[in-house]
Amino acid sequence: MDDIDLMRDFNRYYTRRIGVLNDEYLGQGRPLGEARLLFEIGAGVDLRDLRRRLGLDSGYLSRMLRSLSAQGLVSVAPRPGDARVRTATLTSAGQRELADLEERSRASVAGLLEPLSADQRSRLVGAQAEIQRLLRLAAITLTPVPDSSAAARSCLRSYAAELAERFPEGYDAEGALLPPGTLHDGTFLLATEEDTPIACGLWQRLAPILASPSPVAPASSAPSPSPSSSAPSPSAPSPSAPSPSLPSRAAEIRHLWVSPSARGLGLARRLLAALEADAAAHGVTTVRLGTHSSLGEAIALYRSAGYREIPPYDESPYNQLAFEKSL
């Protein structure tokens, strides 16, 4: 069997093993979909957020809510002060049913784990955590966006704020960040998870008269990755003269950043590889970047991704180390 067949086989086994195909999930007299809604509604939820979180069709969600309402478990009403927004809340009976569901669910999982040794349980839970990390990574989308877009600028502000905290000397965002609307020969990639921007990075071609990198802030697959830095000097924002050894078809990677909420997934490595591939598709043969000596996880990422250290190639005080890679 290939990877797809193996995954499908596991999905069939697992869904049968935990009873999600049963129309009376955990013996409560309702299918898993309705039981899950009780859990998701909890203390109350906006129906738009609920639909987006679960990825449900509005008609299907409405039918399940009507069923739960008919059972006296859920109340759906306009939000006070904004009749355009409808919210779902659990009734007293719904809260009791949710508490019972929690007990049944814990007992069911305990029954699955009970025959296993402590070591086997640890291996199983660790494997589940790895599955979740990889599925999260696979669900994240990388999209080219204008560097002036609201999402791009939001990511860059978060990036700059982190550098300001981590650099002993601080970080001058106004002097170092790429000004909006100035990326004309390169690509800005935005990573989103469930419509939320969580990472970004860009590559920009280095012309014969331009060799000014900017901070790169990746989060590697290590537990607590963060930004790296290659940016123009805040005191001299104009481009510096290029290194004499600047390759003819070179570009720099800048502003690589991953939100703390998405670190440990391997997203920085994926984003870095995507920027390299996009640059190569546009004729770039060499990429450069600079970083700060305090960003150990960024340095480790670059070295493990095939970058070699070179002499500094701009005047930015933040670019204490410089790297280069042939594509």
Buried (B, 14 or more C-beta within 10 A) or exposed (E): EEEEEEEEEEEEEEEEEBEBEEEEBBEBEBBBBBBBBBEEBEEEBBBEEBBEEEEBEEEEBBEBBEBBBEBEBBBBEEEEEEEEEBBBBBBEEBBEBBEBBEEBBEEBEEEEEEEEEEEEBEEEEEEEEEEEBEEBBEEBEBEEBBBBBEBBBEBBEBBBEBBBEBBEEEBBBEBBBBEEEEBEEBBBBBBBBEEEBBBBBBBBBBEEEBBBBBBBBBBBBBEEBBBBBBBBBBEBBEBBEBBEEBBEBBBBBBBBBBBEEBBBBBBBBBBBEBBBEBBBEEEBEBBBBBBBEBBBBBBBBBEEBEBEEBEBBBBBBBBBBBBBBEB
